[in-house]
Amino acid sequence: MDARMVFIDTVTSYEEQAWNAAQLREPVTEPRVRLWTYRVPGVVLGCSQAALRERLVAGHALAGSVVQRGSGGGAVLTGPWMVSASVVLPPDHPLLGRSTLSSYRWLGALHAGLLRDAGIPAYAIPPEEVRLRPGDARLKWACYGGLSPWEVVVGTRKIVGLAQLRRRTGVLMTSGTLIAPPDWSLLCGALGQEAADAALLDDCTTSFAQQLGAPVLAEVLAERLHHMLTDVLGAASDAFPPRPPGPAPVHFPTLSH
């Protein structure tokens, strides 16, 4: 049996953010793609959430697993329930569009297409619809507690979050797809938020597993996502070298390769 190519790296949130930050230290000359999942839970705060970091609960299980990213937005709970993508683009790449906001459109549409291929009725929410859906003010501190244009939803529930960091050297675009329900109580407890916020986050989010009624392997999603991204971008592949074959993955019920 042939060895399988690995399309995703299992890391900590700190390792992911360190890689992201390193990409924009020098001029970006071609697109690059990297996909991630996480061996343990962690918390990634937005660049303007320093005050929230001061609320960290001493002694909490996640107190030592909090990192701050360069882009804005709310707090993210990473863990085995998430597959993330980092897309690094030259500053003049045509997909970046005319504005920061419009630059998200292609990435949201790509993720929505991936979910629809799997039989999930997802779509990238346009700006005019976001304006009609004001988020719960109690959850403004959490990334998945609100909606931004071109993020991906199923009905009214968020399944893919997006973020962006622009520098003169290039642009980093990131996504986080929920493949299973996160343990939102971990996030609320670590950041000293109301315990009731965990149930609110449950209500406004969904995941691959919830939509399909069965678990989904991160590696299976990553392979399909990697192919879609590199097809669109012609990106330099950061797929890892082949590894020894293991048990055959369980594929999405309706996802073709």
C-alpha positions in Angstrom: 0.0 0.0 0.0 1.3 3.5 -0.9 2.0 6.0 1.9 -0.4 8.8 2.3 0.5 12.5 2.0 -0.2 14.4 5.2 -2.2 17.6 4.6 -2.5 18.8 8.1 -0.2 19.4 11.1 -1.3 18.7 14.7 0.1 21.5 16.8 -0.6 23.8 19.8 -2.2 27.2 19.2 1.1 28.8 20.1 2.9 26.9 17.3 0.3 27.9 14.8 0.5 31.6 15.7 4.3 31.5 15.6 4.2 30.2 12.1 1.6 32.8 11.1 3.7 35.6 12.5 6.8 34.5 10.8 5.2 34.5 7.3 4.9 38.3 7.2 8.4 39.2 8.4 9.7 39.1 4.9 8.0 40.1 1.6 5.6 37.4 0.4 6.2 36.5 -3.3 3.8 33.6 -3.8 0.8 32.1 -2.0 1.3 29.6 0.8 -1.2 27.4 2.5 -0.9 25.5 5.8 -3.6 23.5 7.6 -3.8 22.8 11.3 -5.6 20.9 14.0 -4.8 20.9 17.7 -3.6 18.2 20.1 -4.9 20.0 23.2 -7.3 22.9 23.8 -6.0 26.4 23.7 -7.2 30.0 23.6 -6.3 32.5 20.9 -7.2 36.1 21.7 -7.6 38.9 19.2 -5.0 41.7 19.0 -7.2 44.1 21.0 -8.1 41.8 23.8 -5.3 42.5 26.2 -7.8 43.4 28.9 -9.5 40.1 28.5 -6.1 38.4 29.0 -5.8 40.1 32.4 -9.0 38.3 33.4 -7.4 34.9 33.0 -8.4 32.6 35.9 -5.2 31.6 37.7 -4.9 27.8 38.0 -7.4 27.1 35.2 -6.4 24.2 32.9 -6.0 26.6 30.0 -4.3 29.4 31.9 -0.9 28.5 30.3 -2.3 27.9 26.8 -3.4 31.4 25.9 -1.8 33.3 23.0 -2.6 36.6 21.3 -2.8 36.8 17.5 -1.9 39.7 15.3 -5.4 40.0 13.8 -8.5 41.4 15.4 -11.7 39.7 16.5 -12.8 37.7 19.5 -11.4 34.9 21.5 -11.2 31.5 19.8 -11.1 28.1 21.6 -8.8 25.8 19.5 -8.8 22.1 20.0 -9.4 18.7 18.3 -12.8 20.0 17.3 -11.3 22.5 14.8 -9.5 22.5 11.5 -7.8 25.8 10.7 -6.3 27.2 7.5 -3.5 29.8 7.1 -3.4 31.4 3.7 -0.5 33.8 3.0 -0.8 36.0 0.0 1.4 38.7 -1.7 0.0 42.2 -1.0 -1.0 42.6 -4.7 -2.8 39.3 -5.1 -6.0 39.7 -7.2 -8.1 37.7 -4.7 -7.5 40.4 -2.1 -10.0 42.7 -3.8 -10.5 46.4 -3.2 -11.0 46.3 0.5 -10.3 44.2 3.6 -14.0 43.3 3.8 -14.3 42.2 0.2 -11.1 40.1 0.5 -13.0 37.6 2.7 -15.5 36.8 0.0 -13.6 34.2 -1.9 -12.4 32.3 1.2 -15.9 32.2 2.7 -17.4 31.0 -0.6 -14.8 28.3 -0.9 -15.5 27.0 2.6 -19.2 27.1 2.0 -18.8 25.1 -1.2 -16.8 22.5 0.7 -19.6 22.1 3.2 -22.2 21.9 0.5 -20.2 19.2 -1.2 -20.5 17.3 2.1 -24.3 17.7 2.1 -24.4 20.6 4.6 -26.6 23.6 3.5 -24.0 26.2 4.3 -23.4 29.7 2.8 -21.1 32.6 3.2 -23.1 35.4 4.8 -23.0 38.7 2.9 -22.6 42.1 4.6 -26.2 43.2 4.1 -27.4 40.1 5.9 -24.9 40.5 8.8 -26.4 44.0 9.4 -29.8 42.4 9.9 -28.5 39.9 12.4 -27.0 41.8 15.4 -25.1 39.5 17.6 -25.8 38.8 21.3 -24.0 41.6 23.1 -23.2 39.1 25.9 -20.9 37.2 23.4 -19.1 40.1 21.8 -15.8 38.8 23.4 -16.0 35.5 21.6 -15.2 35.0 17.9 -17.9 32.4 17.4 -20.4 34.5 19.3 -21.0 36.8 16.4 -21.0 37.1 12.6 -18.8 39.0 10.3 -19.3 39.3 6.5 -18.5 36.2 4.4 -18.2 33.9 7.4 -20.0 30.6 6.9 -23.3 29.7 8.5 -25.8 26.9 8.5 -29.1 28.6 9.0 -28.3 31.1 11.7 -25.5 29.1 13.3 -21.8 29.8 12.6 -19.5 27.0 11.5 -16.5 28.8 9.9 -14.9 31.9 11.3 -12.5 34.1 9.4 -9.7 36.6 10.2 -7.2 38.7 8.3 -3.9 40.4 9.0 -2.5 42.9 6.5 1.1 44.1 6.4 3.2 45.8 3.8 4.9 42.5 3.2 1.8 40.5 2.6 -1.6 39.4 3.9 -2.4 36.5 6.2 -6.0 35.1 5.9 -7.1 32.5 8.4 -10.2 30.3 8.9 -11.4 28.0 11.6 -13.9 25.2 10.8 -15.8 23.4 13.6 -15.7 19.7 12.9 -17.2 18.8 16.3 -18.9 20.8 19.1 -16.3 22.7 21.2 -16.3 22.6 25.0 -17.3 26.2 25.3 -17.3 25.9 29.1 -13.5 25.7 28.9 -13.3 29.0 27.2 -15.7 30.7 29.5 -14.0 29.4 32.6 -10.5 30.3 31.4 -11.5 33.9 30.7 -13.7 34.5 33.7 -16.9 34.8 31.6 -20.4 33.9 32.7 -21.0 30.2 32.8 -24.3 30.7 31.0 -22.3 32.0 28.0 -21.3 28.4 27.1 -24.9 27.5 26.4 -25.3 30.7 24.3 -22.3 29.7 22.3 -23.7 26.2 21.8 -26.9 27.8 20.5 -25.3 30.0 17.9 -22.7 27.5 16.5 -22.8 24.2 14.7 -20.3 21.7 13.4 -19.6 19.0 10.8 -20.4 16.2 13.2 -23.7 17.8 14.3 -24.8 18.4 10.7 -23.8 15.0 9.4 -24.7 13.0 12.5 -21.3 11.3 12.6 -17.7 12.1 13.6 -15.4 13.6 10.9 -11.7 13.1 10.7 -9.6 16.3 10.6 -7.3 14.6 8.0 -10.2 13.9 5.6 -11.5 17.5 5.7 -7.9 18.9 5.4 -7.2 16.9 2.3 -10.2 18.2 0.5 -9.7 21.8 1.8 -6.0 21.7 0.8 -6.9 20.6 -2.8 -9.5 23.4 -3.1 -7.2 26.1 -1.8 -4.3 25.1 -4.0 -6.5 24.8 -7.0 -7.7 28.4 -6.5 -4.4 29.9 -5.5 -1.8 27.8 -7.3 -0.2 27.9 -3.9 3.1 26.5 -2.7 2.1 23.3 -0.9 3.1 22.8 2.7 1.7 19.3 2.7 4.0 17.1 4.8 6.0 14.2 3.5 4.2 10.8 3.2 3.8 8.9 6.4 3.3 5.1 6.9 -0.2 4.1 6.0 -2.7 3.6 8.8 -6.4 2.6 8.9 -8.4 3.9 6.0 -10.1 7.2 7.0 -13.9 7.5 7.2 -15.0 9.8 4.4 -17.8 12.3 4.5 -21.0 10.5 3.5 -21.5 12.6 0.3 -18.0 14.1 -0.2 -16.3 13.0 -3.4 -12.5 13.2 -3.9 
